[in-house]
Amino acid sequence: MLAAARTAFAERGYDGASIRSIATTAGVDPALVHHYFGTKDALFLAAVQMPADPDDFLPEVLAAPPHELGAAVVRTVLRVWDGPARPGILALVRSAVNHEWSARLLREFVLARIIRRVIGTLDMPVAEREARGALVASQVVGLIMTRYVLRLEPLASARPDDVVAAVAPTLQRYLTGDVALPGRRD
């Protein structure tokens, strides 16, 4: 079931994959998938092997007022990465750098389960949300890579409050400020 789920989520994304199609591919009844995993969200977390559930940390971010959203995101990223889930998340990020399949799963996880939910709190057109979401992702992934993977100093050993103070204004601008939004080229 997990192999079928990984393939479905990687090929069709979170929104395009269904428990019914995953069960069919795995040769089992959809009720069996529900029995073992409960929900599509739980199946996705198991398929991605994500060591942290966004439902455990996103409510705090989503409760932040729009003008404090950047700081809330950075604070939460640091809390999750500095917590017990760090080794598993680090393994997932390293895997995504080396394997396109892992990158697609991680990208879908970050987009569907985190960024769309955060950006969804802001009142703006869908295309603008997508562009701002990509900018937010670039900043967060950059922070993760420099602080936790490459361990560039002084960022790697900086106090969390100092990192929030340095990074949050840029993230806030990407979320709600004036930016030249990247567009799609057709």
N, C-alpha and C positions, 0 to 999 in steps of 0.2 A: 504494500500500500504506500509506503514512504517513497519508494523508487518511482511509482506512478505519480505521486503527488509532486515530487521534485521536478520531474519532467514536465508535468502540466503547468506548474507555477513558472518554471523557467521559460517555457514556450509561449504560454498564453497570459502570463501575469496573474496576479491575485484575483482581479475582477473577472478575467476570462476563464478561469478554471472553476469547475464545479465539482462538488463531492460526487455527484452521479457519474460524471465522465471519468473522474479518478478511479472510482470503484469499478467501472466497466473496464478500464485499462488494466486494473489489477486483477480482474476476474473474480471480484467479490460483490456481495450485495451492499448497496449504500448504507444499510443499517449497521453493517459491520464496521464501516469507517466511523460512523457516529458513535458506535459502542466504544471503540478504542480511543477516539480522539475528541468526541463530543461536538466540537464546532469546527467550522472551516478555519477560524483563527488559530485554534489549537493545532489543527493539522498542519497549517502553514508554519507555525513556530517549530513543530517537530521536524518538518521537511527541511527547513532552513537550518535547523540545529541551533536556533538562536537561544543563547543562555539567559536572556532577559526578555520579559514580556512587557511591551510598551504600555499595557493597561496598568502596570504597576507604577510607572513613572510619569506617564503623559497627563493624568488629571491635574497635577500641579502646574504643568506648563499651560494647559488649556484654560486653567482658571486665572492666569495672569491677564491683566488688562493689556490691550493692544500696544500701548506705549512702553510696556515692560517685557514684552514677549521675547526680544532678543536676549536679555539677561536671563530669563527663565530657561530658555533653550540651552544656553551655554552652561548655566549652573547644573542643569539636569544631565547634560552630556558628561560633564566632569564627575558628577556623583555616580552615574552608572559605570563609567570607565574606571573610576578609582575604587569601585566596589568588587564584590566577589565574582561578578560576571566577566570581569576583565580578561582572564585567560581565554575563555570561550569566544568572546567577541573579537579578541586579537587574532585568534586562529581563523575565524570567519573572514576578517578583513584581509589577512595575508593570503588566504585561499582565493579570495575574490581578485586579488592583484595578479595571480598566476593562472587562473582558470576562468574562461568566459562563462561557463555554466554557473559557477559560484558567483561571479560578478552579476549575472542576470538575477539570480535569486536574491542577493543582497540588495541590488538596486530596487527590485520589486518590493522587498521588505521595507526598505527605507521610504520609498515613495508611498506605498499603499498604507502602511501601518503607522507611519510617523509624520512625514512632511505634509501629505495631503490633509491630515487631521489638524495639524498646526495652522497651515495656511487657510484651511477651511473656516477658521474663526474670523478671518478678515473679509470684509465686504468689498469684493472686487471681481471683475470678470474672470472667467475660467482661464483664458489664455494668460492673463496677467498673473494669476495664482501659479500656473505652471512655470512661467519664467522666473518669478520670485522664488519658487520652491527650488529650482535648479541652482539659483545663486546661493540660497541658504545651504543646500547640500554641499556646494563647493567649499563654503567656509567651514562647515562642520567636518567634512572629510579632511580638509587641509589641516584643521586643528588636530584631529585624531592622528593623522599621519606624522605631523611634526612633533607632537607631544609624546605619543605612545609608541609609534613604530620606529621613526628615525631618532627620537629622543634628542631633538635639537635643543641645546641650552641657549638662553636661560628658560625657555618655555617649558622644557621637560620637568624642571624642578620648581617652577613658579607656584606660589600659593594659589589655590583655586580662586580666591577673591581677586587676586591680581589678574588672572587670566580672564575672568568675567569682565573686569573693568577694561581690559585691553581689547577683547574680541566682541563683546556685546554691542557696542555702538555700530560696528560694521554690519553685524547680523540684523540689528534693528533697522538700519537703513535699507537692507535688502528686503526686509519684511514690510515696512511701511513708509520708507522715505523715498526721496526722488532718486531714481536710477534710470539709466538708459537700458530698458529691458531688451534682452536678446530675443530676436524673432526667429521664426523658422524660415529656412530657405527651401523653396520648392523647385 
